[in-house]
Amino acid sequence: MNTPEWLKPGIYGALIGGIFVGVVGFSWGGWMTGGSADKMANAMSRDHVIAALVPVCVDMARTDAQRAEKITAIKEASSFKRKDAVMEAGWATVPGSQTPNKDLAQACIEGLNLDGS
């Protein structure tokens, strides 16, 4: 069987071009795999849910009868222990849940504006 002279360089060119397009697409073109897109979507949804629950946490703190004592305890805690203090106060426990949420506790600290008050 006779193959044309241009076939071998054409195949090599197509192969190298395909590899180049794939590398450039995933490196700079913004392409991503399905797994990466799923991880990104889960992180974004978690962040949006936490942002939506911050007003609930702040409202629970505002209406708590022992607010002053708990705020004092949170302020006296070191910066990396404040999250635990908010969780112990019960303000990071979403209504209907049994356990506090660490991410909500951190966001609630920012929502309470402890350093500004």
C-alpha positions in Angstrom: 0.0 0.0 0.0 1.3 3.4 -0.9 0.9 6.2 1.6 1.3 9.8 0.6 4.5 11.6 1.7 2.6 14.2 3.7 0.7 11.6 5.9 3.5 11.0 8.5 4.3 14.7 9.1 0.5 15.5 9.1 -0.1 12.9 11.9 2.8 14.2 13.9 1.6 17.8 13.5 -1.9 16.8 14.6 -0.6 14.9 17.6 1.7 17.7 18.7 -1.0 20.3 18.1 -3.5 18.3 20.2 -1.1 18.0 23.1 -0.3 21.8 22.8 -3.9 22.8 22.8 -4.6 20.5 25.8 -1.7 21.9 27.8 -2.5 25.5 27.0 -6.2 24.9 27.7 -5.7 23.4 31.1 -2.9 25.7 32.1 -4.1 29.1 30.9 -7.4 28.6 29.2 -9.5 27.9 32.4 -10.4 24.4 31.5 -10.9 22.0 34.4 -11.9 18.4 35.0 -15.3 17.4 36.3 -13.8 16.6 39.7 -12.2 20.0 40.1 -15.5 21.7 39.1 -17.4 19.6 41.6 -15.0 20.6 44.4 -15.2 24.2 43.4 -19.1 24.1 43.3 -19.2 22.4 46.8 -16.9 25.0 48.3 -18.9 27.8 46.8 -22.2 26.4 48.0 -20.8 25.8 51.5 -19.5 29.4 51.6 -22.9 30.8 50.5 -24.8 28.7 53.1 -22.5 29.9 55.8 -23.0 33.5 54.7 -26.7 33.1 54.7 -26.6 31.7 58.3 -24.5 34.5 59.8 -27.6 36.6 60.5 -29.1 33.7 62.4 -26.0 33.4 64.5 -25.9 37.2 65.2 -29.6 37.2 66.0 -29.1 34.3 68.5 -26.3 36.2 70.1 -28.4 39.4 70.2 -31.4 37.7 71.9 -29.4 35.5 74.3 -30.1 36.3 78.0 -26.5 35.7 78.9 -25.1 37.7 76.1 -22.8 40.0 78.2 -21.1 37.0 79.9 -20.6 35.1 76.7 -19.3 38.1 74.8 -16.8 38.8 77.6 -15.7 35.1 77.5 -15.3 35.3 73.7 -13.3 38.6 73.9 -11.0 37.2 76.6 -10.3 34.1 74.6 -7.2 34.1 72.4 -7.8 34.8 68.7 -7.5 31.1 67.8 -9.8 30.0 70.6 -12.6 32.5 69.9 -14.2 30.0 67.5 -14.4 27.4 70.2 -15.9 30.0 72.6 -18.6 30.9 70.1 -19.4 27.2 69.6 -19.6 26.7 73.4 -22.0 29.7 73.6 -24.3 27.8 71.3 -24.6 30.5 68.7 -23.0 28.4 66.0 -25.5 25.6 66.3 -28.0 25.9 63.4 -31.6 25.4 64.6 -32.5 21.8 64.0 -28.9 20.6 64.3 -27.2 19.0 67.3 -23.6 20.1 66.8 -22.1 23.5 66.2 -20.5 24.4 62.9 -16.9 25.6 62.9 -17.2 27.6 59.7 -20.3 29.3 61.0 -18.6 30.1 64.3 -15.7 31.8 62.5 -18.1 33.8 60.3 -20.2 34.7 63.3 -17.2 36.2 65.0 -16.7 38.5 62.1 -20.5 39.3 62.1 -20.5 40.1 65.8 -17.7 42.7 65.3 -16.2 42.0 68.7 -13.2 44.3 68.2 -15.3 47.2 67.0 -17.8 47.3 69.9 
